[in-house]
Amino acid sequence: MIKESPLNSESPVDSVNEGKELILYNDDFNTFEYVIDTLIEVCGHRPEQAEQCAIVAHTKGKCAVKKGDFSFLRSLHEEMIKRGLTTTIE
């Protein structure tokens, strides 16, 4: 009989507070360069990573750009909104 590890089980608290994603949505007014620079400055992305996220958001309509708990992502979300990007935390 295999026992499930408590680290692998998901409790209601874990699903509410952890494992959230900051989602960047495509828009028709910010340039690729601006989005890339913002991802580097706000999210700490490497240039290549920021470029890939910008391309995915452009082609698919959205891209998860950062993972973490809600309180961590909220400050990033607020800064991205201030800079004119459209993001949500899901």
Secondary structure, DSSP 8 states (H G I E B T S, - for coil): -----TTTS--HHHHHHSSEEEEEE--SSS-HHHHHHHHHHHH---HHHHHHHHHHHHHHSEEEEEEE-HHHHHHHHHHHHHTT-EEEE-
